[in-house]
Amino acid sequence: MSYMKENRETISSIVGERIRKFRTEQKLSQEELAFASELHPAYIGKVERGDKCPTIETLYKVANGLKIPLHKLLDIGSGTEVGETDAYHRIQEALDGLSAKEMVQIAHIVEQITALMRNHS
């Protein structure tokens, strides 16, 4: 086996494991992730096992399905804990395409919710 092929298979396996860890931490089935990612459930399984080497477009879909930034899947040296940057990413994705007026309204709602949370902790 050539070095390039062996290296590709190793990276595919590592990325597949990371996808599985993110998915299971979020208590998602392969079917649920596949639906959220607009991919076939069998394909998700093959990627998680390292049997398939997904394209960057596919990884982008999976990251969106997991509601995490793409770099989290590719940063094979880091953990899979969901953190503060993931929350910001989810908020940014939710606000994408809204008007300035709608964003101001949502900001007001978030401020009210966080004030309630602070008062009850």
N, C-alpha and C positions, 0 to 999 in steps of 0.2 A: 504494500500500500504506500502510495506516495505521501510525503510530508504534508502537502497541501490538502489532500483528501482527509488524512488523519486529523489534521488541525481543524478542518471544517466540521468534521463529525463531532469532535470534542466540543467545539463552540456551540454547535446545534444542540448537543446534549445538555450543556450547561444552561443555555437559554431556555430550553424546554423544561428543565428542572425549576428554573426561576418562575416560569409561567405557572407551573403546577403549584409552587409554594404561594405565589400571590393569589392564585385562584382558591386554594384551600383555606388560606388565612381569611379570605372574604366569604368563606362558606358557599362558594359557587360550584355547581356541577359543571362538567364539561359542556353539557347541553346549554346551560344558562350562559356560560361564557361565549359559546359559539353563537348563540342568538344575539348577544350584546355586541359581538365582534363582526357579525354578518358573515360568518364562516360555517362550514359544515362541522358537526360535532366529531366525526371520525377524523377530520383533519387536525382538530385541536389535540386529540389523543396522540396522533402520530408526531406532532410537533413536540408535545410534552415528553414523549419517549425518545426523542432525538432521531426518529426515523425520517423526518422531513426537515429540510433546511429552508425555513420561511424567508420570503423576500422582506425587504424593509417596509413595503406597503402592508404586508400581512402583519408584521410586528406592530406597525402603527395601529392597525385595526384591533389587535389584541390588547395593546396598551389602552386604547380608548374603551374597550370592553371592560377592562379591569379598573378603569378610571384612575390611571396612573400616567405620569409622563413617560414617554418612550425611553428616555435614557435610563430609567429604573430597570427595564428589561435587559438593557445592554451593558450596564455597569456590573460586570460579573464579579468584581472584587468587593462589592458592597452587599449588605444584608437585604432582606426582603421586607423589613418592617415598614408599615405604612406610617408616614410621618407628616410633619407640618407642611412640607412642600407639596405633598400629595393632596392635602386639603385645599391649598391655594390653587393647584392645578384643576381640581374639580370645580371650584368656584369660578375660575376663569372660563372653563369650558361651558358652564351653565350660563354665564353672562354673554357669551359670544353671540353676536348678531342682534343684541338688544339695543334699543335707542338709549340715548343719554338720560332721557326722562325716566325710562323703565329702570335703568341702573340706579338712579337716585332713589327711586321708590324701594327697590330691593335693599339698598344700603340702609335705608331707614328701618326696614323690617329686621334686618340683621342686627342693627344697633339695639332695637327693642328686645330681641331675643337674647342677645348676649347680656344685656342689663338684667333681664330676669334670671338668667343662669348665674350671674355673679351674686345676685341677691339671695339665691336659694342654695348657695354652696357654703 
